[in-house]
């Protein structure tokens, strides 16, 4: 018998480190790998697990997310009789308003109402800045077999990948290999461990248990996003830990976003993310194939449809409707939708947001340590 489940997605991660790319969009709405958005991975994970109801809590405006997901039909979330997709934007403003007007006992009201109407037994709670293709059906099965109140998904991450990320939530296990508690990486920096078990901000628990956590929050006057609330009370619960060993990228900075996109130019990593057992689903857009001029040269790059390439691309990614003029060289660069690059332009180690226009002869040069960002709609003169 199919177990009914629902999902809560938190589009509430701190996005300042990704500005100006996130000035008017949440991290989850960032374009990724030429034709996807980061939200596609969380939505695909829950869709492949048969989830029928999903609530998305968005810290600020959700316009870019609404435009992408629409009714949620591509992820099987458009059947009103079975559930649906529900969006709650301006969560930061809502929390501040409720606290300042004495309405603190309404802060988790939308969460609990959604859980009640879902008629689900289990709920998946996910953040949306982790790019990963996770089999949540296997996670749920693991959760049921271990008979604990909460299962947290983690991966053993190389220490060099989390150096400087002082608040990274690290799982601590006892001598028997059982979950003990969660700490921050800053408290373990003197350790000689090569890897640390880091939470991927993915959880499964019963709806009843999550409602109990909300009540604890009210009792203790703790008002956090759902994933952070779970971490706050994790030591009050019986916890099992599920290790995920596949490809992940934690998109928490410009450098991380750039490296994650570039990593998919490696066939092994691309296959690990997109050619696993589960399909990564996105909103389809039909378009003509990309055109390559006879003088163009493309090496180790990815391109979406409707591009016109007359110059040279190396180690770069192009979203839909990108144009690169004759004599231009584009190296280690991400060109988002609708970018127009003129003739004899030089681009290296940069990200050009949507609808950027670069005039003939312009030069934009960054470095691996200093990725240059050109914000959406800017016009770059020579």
One Martini backbone bead per residue (centre of mass of N, CA, C, O) as a GRO file, in nm:
protein
  382
    1UNK     BB    1   0.096   0.036   0.022
    2UNK     BB    2   0.069   0.361  -0.011
    3UNK     BB    3   0.238   0.627   0.127
    4UNK     BB    4   0.147   0.923   0.253
    5UNK     BB    5   0.292   1.234   0.139
    6UNK     BB    6   0.469   1.532   0.216
    7UNK     BB    7   0.594   1.880   0.167
    8UNK     BB    8   0.862   2.103   0.279
    9UNK     BB    9   0.984   2.407   0.142
   10UNK     BB   10   1.280   2.611   0.196
   11UNK     BB   11   1.306   2.957   0.073
   12UNK     BB   12   1.534   3.083   0.325
   13UNK     BB   13   1.808   3.133   0.254
   14UNK     BB   14   2.097   3.288   0.269
   15UNK     BB   15   2.173   3.540  -0.009
   16UNK     BB   16   2.406   3.757   0.005
   17UNK     BB   17   2.651   3.582  -0.126
   18UNK     BB   18   2.477   3.607  -0.427
   19UNK     BB   19   2.515   3.882  -0.486
   20UNK     BB   20   2.317   3.996  -0.754
   21UNK     BB   21   2.161   3.728  -0.830
   22UNK     BB   22   1.962   3.768  -0.548
   23UNK     BB   23   1.806   4.045  -0.546
   24UNK     BB   24   1.521   3.908  -0.710
   25UNK     BB   25   1.599   3.612  -0.595
   26UNK     BB   26   1.611   3.310  -0.498
   27UNK     BB   27   1.816   3.051  -0.497
   28UNK     BB   28   1.604   2.850  -0.627
   29UNK     BB   29   1.589   3.044  -0.904
   30UNK     BB   30   1.848   2.968  -1.013
   31UNK     BB   31   2.021   2.901  -1.267
   32UNK     BB   32   2.106   2.562  -1.406
   33UNK     BB   33   2.259   2.388  -1.638
   34UNK     BB   34   2.105   2.592  -1.867
   35UNK     BB   35   1.779   2.451  -1.795
   36UNK     BB   36   1.768   2.504  -1.488
   37UNK     BB   37   1.668   2.500  -1.150
   38UNK     BB   38   1.727   2.452  -0.824
   39UNK     BB   39   1.432   2.363  -0.749
   40UNK     BB   40   1.418   2.101  -0.928
   41UNK     BB   41   1.552   1.900  -0.726
   42UNK     BB   42   1.346   1.902  -0.498
   43UNK     BB   43   1.096   1.844  -0.676
   44UNK     BB   44   1.203   1.576  -0.796
   45UNK     BB   45   1.240   1.421  -0.534
   46UNK     BB   46   0.934   1.428  -0.454
   47UNK     BB   47   0.811   1.320  -0.715
   48UNK     BB   48   0.967   1.039  -0.710
   49UNK     BB   49   0.811   0.980  -0.416
   50UNK     BB   50   0.492   1.062  -0.452
   51UNK     BB   51   0.423   1.344  -0.394
   52UNK     BB   52   0.110   1.551  -0.360
   53UNK     BB   53   0.212   1.766  -0.137
   54UNK     BB   54   0.322   2.120  -0.142
   55UNK     BB   55   0.516   2.350   0.054
   56UNK     BB   56   0.621   2.695   0.008
   57UNK     BB   57   0.868   2.887   0.183
   58UNK     BB   58   0.920   3.238   0.136
   59UNK     BB   59   1.099   3.506   0.234
   60UNK     BB   60   0.999   3.665  -0.015
   61UNK     BB   61   0.965   3.687  -0.319
   62UNK     BB   62   0.788   3.458  -0.572
   63UNK     BB   63   0.784   3.525  -0.877
   64UNK     BB   64   1.008   3.336  -1.006
   65UNK     BB   65   0.871   3.077  -0.903
   66UNK     BB   66   0.589   3.100  -1.026
   67UNK     BB   67   0.687   3.108  -1.322
   68UNK     BB   68   0.809   2.814  -1.312
   69UNK     BB   69   0.580   2.621  -1.171
   70UNK     BB   70   0.300   2.707  -1.147
   71UNK     BB   71   0.100   2.423  -1.099
   72UNK     BB   72   0.307   2.162  -1.094
   73UNK     BB   73   0.264   1.943  -1.328
   74UNK     BB   74   0.560   1.835  -1.384
   75UNK     BB   75   0.544   1.714  -1.063
   76UNK     BB   76   0.244   1.620  -0.987
   77UNK     BB   77   0.091   1.909  -0.844
   78UNK     BB   78  -0.220   1.958  -1.001
   79UNK     BB   79  -0.413   1.781  -0.812
   80UNK     BB   80  -0.663   1.865  -0.608
   81UNK     BB   81  -0.755   1.575  -0.506
   82UNK     BB   82  -0.441   1.504  -0.406
   83UNK     BB   83  -0.347   1.828  -0.360
   84UNK     BB   84  -0.062   2.019  -0.421
   85UNK     BB   85   0.055   2.360  -0.454
   86UNK     BB   86   0.199   2.578  -0.199
   87UNK     BB   87   0.237   2.934  -0.140
   88UNK     BB   88   0.463   3.129   0.090
   89UNK     BB   89   0.532   3.448   0.119
   90UNK     BB   90   0.694   3.673   0.315
   91UNK     BB   91   0.817   3.546   0.588
   92UNK     BB   92   0.980   3.770   0.720
   93UNK     BB   93   0.750   3.974   0.747
   94UNK     BB   94   0.545   3.795   0.895
   95UNK     BB   95   0.710   3.747   1.152
   96UNK     BB   96   0.751   4.043   1.234
   97UNK     BB   97   0.454   4.118   1.248
   98UNK     BB   98   0.355   3.911   1.458
   99UNK     BB   99   0.551   3.994   1.686
  100UNK     BB  100   0.467   4.310   1.687
  101UNK     BB  101   0.130   4.214   1.719
  102UNK     BB  102   0.084   3.951   1.902
  103UNK     BB  103   0.098   3.684   1.673
  104UNK     BB  104   0.280   3.426   1.748
  105UNK     BB  105   0.039   3.198   1.725
  106UNK     BB  106   0.065   3.224   1.378
  107UNK     BB  107   0.341   3.136   1.251
  108UNK     BB  108   0.248   2.806   1.216
  109UNK     BB  109  -0.033   2.795   1.077
  110UNK     BB  110   0.024   2.720   0.778
  111UNK     BB  111   0.171   2.458   0.835
  112UNK     BB  112  -0.059   2.309   0.993
  113UNK     BB  113  -0.278   2.334   0.776
  114UNK     BB  114  -0.131   2.178   0.558
  115UNK     BB  115  -0.098   1.912   0.713
  116UNK     BB  116  -0.400   1.862   0.755
  117UNK     BB  117  -0.484   1.867   0.438
  118UNK     BB  118  -0.293   1.630   0.332
  119UNK     BB  119  -0.332   1.348   0.481
  120UNK     BB  120  -0.057   1.270   0.599
  121UNK     BB  121   0.202   1.084   0.756
  122UNK     BB  122   0.438   1.217   0.599
  123UNK     BB  123   0.733   1.446   0.603
  124UNK     BB  124   0.917   1.647   0.398
  125UNK     BB  125   1.220   1.838   0.468
  126UNK     BB  126   1.350   2.111   0.265
  127UNK     BB  127   1.588   2.260   0.122
  128UNK     BB  128   1.721   2.479  -0.177
  129UNK     BB  129   2.067   2.475  -0.203
  130UNK     BB  130   2.070   2.175  -0.277
  131UNK     BB  131   2.234   1.973  -0.515
  132UNK     BB  132   2.034   1.675  -0.567
  133UNK     BB  133   1.977   1.314  -0.631
  134UNK     BB  134   1.731   1.189  -0.424
  135UNK     BB  135   1.604   0.894  -0.276
  136UNK     BB  136   1.323   0.925  -0.082
  137UNK     BB  137   1.215   0.639  -0.072
  138UNK     BB  138   1.467   0.524   0.073
  139UNK     BB  139   1.451   0.710   0.317
  140UNK     BB  140   1.172   0.616   0.417
  141UNK     BB  141   1.244   0.322   0.453
  142UNK     BB  142   1.468   0.372   0.659
  143UNK     BB  143   1.287   0.510   0.868
  144UNK     BB  144   1.097   0.268   0.921
  145UNK     BB  145   1.315   0.057   1.003
  146UNK     BB  146   1.428   0.242   1.256
  147UNK     BB  147   1.203   0.375   1.434
  148UNK     BB  148   1.218   0.685   1.429
  149UNK     BB  149   1.135   1.024   1.445
  150UNK     BB  150   1.405   1.092   1.275
  151UNK     BB  151   1.550   1.175   0.952
  152UNK     BB  152   1.880   1.244   0.839
  153UNK     BB  153   2.057   1.381   0.576
  154UNK     BB  154   2.393   1.289   0.468
  155UNK     BB  155   2.747   1.384   0.415
  156UNK     BB  156   3.075   1.314   0.348
  157UNK     BB  157   3.293   1.586   0.387
  158UNK     BB  158   3.543   1.755   0.298
  159UNK     BB  159   3.718   1.978   0.478
  160UNK     BB  160   3.798   2.180   0.242
  161UNK     BB  161   3.480   2.242   0.179
  162UNK     BB  162   3.428   2.371   0.501
  163UNK     BB  163   3.618   2.581   0.526
  164UNK     BB  164   3.470   2.867   0.688
  165UNK     BB  165   3.198   2.706   0.761
  166UNK     BB  166   3.104   2.749   1.079
  167UNK     BB  167   2.775   2.657   1.055
  168UNK     BB  168   2.805   2.375   0.986
  169UNK     BB  169   2.615   2.086   1.013
  170UNK     BB  170   2.737   1.837   1.235
  171UNK     BB  171   2.755   1.510   1.288
  172UNK     BB  172   2.734   1.303   1.585
  173UNK     BB  173   2.876   0.999   1.695
  174UNK     BB  174   2.894   0.724   1.857
  175UNK     BB  175   3.059   0.429   1.916
  176UNK     BB  176   2.801   0.273   1.768
  177UNK     BB  177   2.701   0.480   1.525
  178UNK     BB  178   2.510   0.675   1.661
  179UNK     BB  179   2.327   0.930   1.702
  180UNK     BB  180   2.378   1.226   1.905
  181UNK     BB  181   2.458   1.513   1.753
  182UNK     BB  182   2.478   1.864   1.680
  183UNK     BB  183   2.721   2.069   1.523
  184UNK     BB  184   2.976   2.288   1.454
  185UNK     BB  185   3.258   2.320   1.267
  186UNK     BB  186   3.409   2.528   1.453
  187UNK     BB  187   3.442   2.293   1.686
  188UNK     BB  188   3.635   2.102   1.463
  189UNK     BB  189   3.900   2.239   1.332
  190UNK     BB  190   4.122   2.064   1.503
  191UNK     BB  191   4.073   1.833   1.347
  192UNK     BB  192   4.202   1.530   1.163
  193UNK     BB  193   3.983   1.505   0.978
  194UNK     BB  194   3.882   1.458   0.642
  195UNK     BB  195   3.578   1.411   0.732
  196UNK     BB  196   3.226   1.521   0.743
  197UNK     BB  197   2.901   1.490   0.871
  198UNK     BB  198   2.670   1.657   0.670
  199UNK     BB  199   2.397   1.825   0.646
  200UNK     BB  200   2.132   1.845   0.379
  201UNK     BB  201   1.854   1.953   0.466
  202UNK     BB  202   1.709   1.658   0.515
  203UNK     BB  203   1.381   1.530   0.608
  204UNK     BB  204   1.203   1.274   0.806
  205UNK     BB  205   0.858   1.265   0.928
  206UNK     BB  206   0.597   1.292   1.103
  207UNK     BB  207   0.335   1.493   1.135
  208UNK     BB  208   0.313   1.470   1.442
  209UNK     BB  209   0.606   1.550   1.505
  210UNK     BB  210   0.602   1.831   1.374
  211UNK     BB  211   0.374   1.943   1.547
  212UNK     BB  212   0.532   1.915   1.811
  213UNK     BB  213   0.757   2.115   1.732
  214UNK     BB  214   0.575   2.360   1.705
  215UNK     BB  215   0.485   2.356   2.003
  216UNK     BB  216   0.766   2.402   2.118
  217UNK     BB  217   0.806   2.676   1.989
  218UNK     BB  218   0.578   2.816   2.137
  219UNK     BB  219   0.668   2.751   2.428
  220UNK     BB  220   0.976   2.887   2.366
  221UNK     BB  221   0.981   3.117   2.155
  222UNK     BB  222   1.045   2.968   1.868
  223UNK     BB  223   1.119   3.133   1.542
  224UNK     BB  224   1.149   2.930   1.259
  225UNK     BB  225   1.239   2.760   1.020
  226UNK     BB  226   1.173   2.437   0.983
  227UNK     BB  227   1.464   2.327   0.959
  228UNK     BB  228   1.573   2.490   1.207
  229UNK     BB  229   1.375   2.379   1.414
  230UNK     BB  230   1.467   2.088   1.401
  231UNK     BB  231   1.760   2.144   1.489
  232UNK     BB  232   1.684   2.269   1.767
  233UNK     BB  233   1.525   1.968   1.847
  234UNK     BB  234   1.701   1.707   1.784
  235UNK     BB  235   1.778   1.619   2.092
  236UNK     BB  236   1.460   1.537   2.153
  237UNK     BB  237   1.514   1.303   1.950
  238UNK     BB  238   1.489   1.024   1.758
  239UNK     BB  239   1.776   0.941   1.548
  240UNK     BB  240   1.844   0.899   1.208
  241UNK     BB  241   2.105   0.829   0.955
  242UNK     BB  242   2.141   0.917   0.608
  243UNK     BB  243   2.356   0.821   0.356
  244UNK     BB  244   2.481   1.023   0.096
  245UNK     BB  245   2.692   0.950  -0.215
  246UNK     BB  246   2.639   1.158  -0.413
  247UNK     BB  247   2.586   1.430  -0.577
  248UNK     BB  248   2.686   1.762  -0.461
  249UNK     BB  249   2.566   2.111  -0.404
  250UNK     BB  250   2.642   2.410  -0.221
  251UNK     BB  251   2.459   2.710  -0.277
  252UNK     BB  252   2.628   2.977  -0.081
  253UNK     BB  253   2.785   3.111  -0.331
  254UNK     BB  254   2.940   3.226  -0.598
  255UNK     BB  255   3.162   3.013  -0.606
  256UNK     BB  256   2.971   2.767  -0.577
  257UNK     BB  257   2.801   2.821  -0.829
  258UNK     BB  258   3.031   2.812  -1.032
  259UNK     BB  259   3.148   2.529  -0.961
  260UNK     BB  260   2.892   2.364  -1.007
  261UNK     BB  261   2.864   2.421  -1.306
  262UNK     BB  262   3.155   2.336  -1.394
  263UNK     BB  263   3.140   2.036  -1.294
  264UNK     BB  264   2.935   1.952  -1.540
  265UNK     BB  265   3.177   1.919  -1.755
  266UNK     BB  266   3.194   1.654  -1.612
  267UNK     BB  267   3.075   1.355  -1.689
  268UNK     BB  268   3.056   1.211  -1.414
  269UNK     BB  269   2.889   1.436  -1.271
  270UNK     BB  270   2.660   1.458  -1.468
  271UNK     BB  271   2.565   1.161  -1.448
  272UNK     BB  272   2.518   1.156  -1.138
  273UNK     BB  273   2.282   1.371  -1.154
  274UNK     BB  274   2.109   1.287  -1.441
  275UNK     BB  275   2.175   0.942  -1.467
  276UNK     BB  276   1.998   0.815  -1.272
  277UNK     BB  277   1.714   0.671  -1.147
  278UNK     BB  278   1.626   0.969  -1.144
  279UNK     BB  279   1.450   1.234  -1.258
  280UNK     BB  280   1.500   1.556  -1.385
  281UNK     BB  281   1.272   1.819  -1.348
  282UNK     BB  282   1.126   2.057  -1.579
  283UNK     BB  283   1.036   2.321  -1.753
  284UNK     BB  284   0.939   2.323  -2.064
  285UNK     BB  285   1.115   2.436  -2.374
  286UNK     BB  286   1.064   2.516  -2.692
  287UNK     BB  287   1.327   2.491  -2.948
  288UNK     BB  288   1.565   2.554  -3.142
  289UNK     BB  289   1.852   2.478  -3.237
  290UNK     BB  290   2.167   2.535  -3.216
  291UNK     BB  291   2.390   2.764  -3.375
  292UNK     BB  292   2.687   2.699  -3.577
  293UNK     BB  293   2.926   2.850  -3.704
  294UNK     BB  294   3.193   2.792  -3.916
  295UNK     BB  295   3.387   2.976  -3.705
  296UNK     BB  296   3.338   2.812  -3.472
  297UNK     BB  297   3.439   2.721  -3.118
  298UNK     BB  298   3.380   2.423  -2.918
  299UNK     BB  299   3.484   2.354  -2.569
  300UNK     BB  300   3.380   2.226  -2.296
  301UNK     BB  301   3.049   2.264  -2.327
  302UNK     BB  302   2.722   2.413  -2.261
  303UNK     BB  303   2.395   2.410  -2.435
  304UNK     BB  304   2.117   2.537  -2.524
  305UNK     BB  305   1.870   2.658  -2.690
  306UNK     BB  306   1.874   2.921  -2.936
  307UNK     BB  307   2.157   2.959  -3.016
  308UNK     BB  308   2.436   3.182  -3.136
  309UNK     BB  309   2.753   3.070  -3.268
  310UNK     BB  310   3.064   3.257  -3.375
  311UNK     BB  311   3.264   3.185  -3.163
  312UNK     BB  312   3.443   3.110  -2.861
  313UNK     BB  313   3.421   2.813  -2.650
  314UNK     BB  314   3.534   2.758  -2.303
  315UNK     BB  315   3.431   2.636  -2.027
  316UNK     BB  316   3.105   2.674  -2.080
  317UNK     BB  317   2.770   2.829  -2.023
  318UNK     BB  318   2.445   2.820  -2.201
  319UNK     BB  319   2.161   2.947  -2.230
  320UNK     BB  320   1.903   3.060  -2.370
  321UNK     BB  321   1.945   3.282  -2.627
  322UNK     BB  322   2.244   3.298  -2.704
  323UNK     BB  323   2.498   3.537  -2.819
  324UNK     BB  324   2.802   3.496  -3.024
  325UNK     BB  325   3.036   3.663  -3.174
  326UNK     BB  326   3.272   3.731  -3.377
  327UNK     BB  327   3.591   3.687  -3.224
  328UNK     BB  328   3.499   3.566  -2.965
  329UNK     BB  329   3.593   3.494  -2.617
  330UNK     BB  330   3.487   3.217  -2.401
  331UNK     BB  331   3.589   3.167  -2.055
  332UNK     BB  332   3.480   3.058  -1.782
  333UNK     BB  333   3.150   3.095  -1.843
  334UNK     BB  334   2.822   3.238  -1.762
  335UNK     BB  335   2.528   3.237  -1.972
  336UNK     BB  336   2.236   3.366  -1.960
  337UNK     BB  337   1.944   3.441  -2.062
  338UNK     BB  338   1.971   3.652  -2.347
  339UNK     BB  339   2.259   3.690  -2.415
  340UNK     BB  340   2.474   3.947  -2.571
  341UNK     BB  341   2.762   3.900  -2.776
  342UNK     BB  342   2.974   4.047  -2.943
  343UNK     BB  343   3.243   4.140  -3.116
  344UNK     BB  344   3.555   4.093  -2.995
  345UNK     BB  345   3.519   3.949  -2.722
  346UNK     BB  346   3.628   3.921  -2.369
  347UNK     BB  347   3.574   3.628  -2.160
  348UNK     BB  348   3.642   3.568  -1.799
  349UNK     BB  349   3.535   3.470  -1.517
  350UNK     BB  350   3.201   3.488  -1.554
  351UNK     BB  351   2.865   3.635  -1.495
  352UNK     BB  352   2.576   3.662  -1.703
  353UNK     BB  353   2.291   3.780  -1.684
  354UNK     BB  354   2.003   3.843  -1.793
  355UNK     BB  355   2.004   4.046  -2.080
  356UNK     BB  356   2.284   4.095  -2.150
  357UNK     BB  357   2.498   4.348  -2.307
  358UNK     BB  358   2.785   4.325  -2.531
  359UNK     BB  359   3.003   4.502  -2.679
  360UNK     BB  360   3.217   4.555  -2.900
  361UNK     BB  361   3.543   4.491  -2.761
  362UNK     BB  362   3.496   4.387  -2.492
  363UNK     BB  363   3.625   4.344  -2.145
  364UNK     BB  364   3.595   4.051  -1.918
  365UNK     BB  365   3.795   3.993  -1.621
  366UNK     BB  366   3.864   3.733  -1.421
  367UNK     BB  367   3.887   3.482  -1.157
  368UNK     BB  368   3.883   3.217  -0.951
  369UNK     BB  369   3.876   3.437  -0.699
  370UNK     BB  370   3.715   3.652  -0.915
  371UNK     BB  371   3.402   3.673  -0.994
  372UNK     BB  372   3.229   3.824  -1.245
  373UNK     BB  373   2.937   4.035  -1.224
  374UNK     BB  374   2.650   4.079  -1.438
  375UNK     BB  375   2.370   4.217  -1.421
  376UNK     BB  376   2.061   4.235  -1.505
  377UNK     BB  377   2.036   4.421  -1.810
  378UNK     BB  378   2.309   4.505  -1.880
  379UNK     BB  379   2.539   4.746  -2.036
  380UNK     BB  380   2.842   4.679  -2.211
  381UNK     BB  381   3.111   4.863  -2.282
  382UNK     BB  382   3.424   4.918  -2.441
   0.00000   0.00000   0.00000
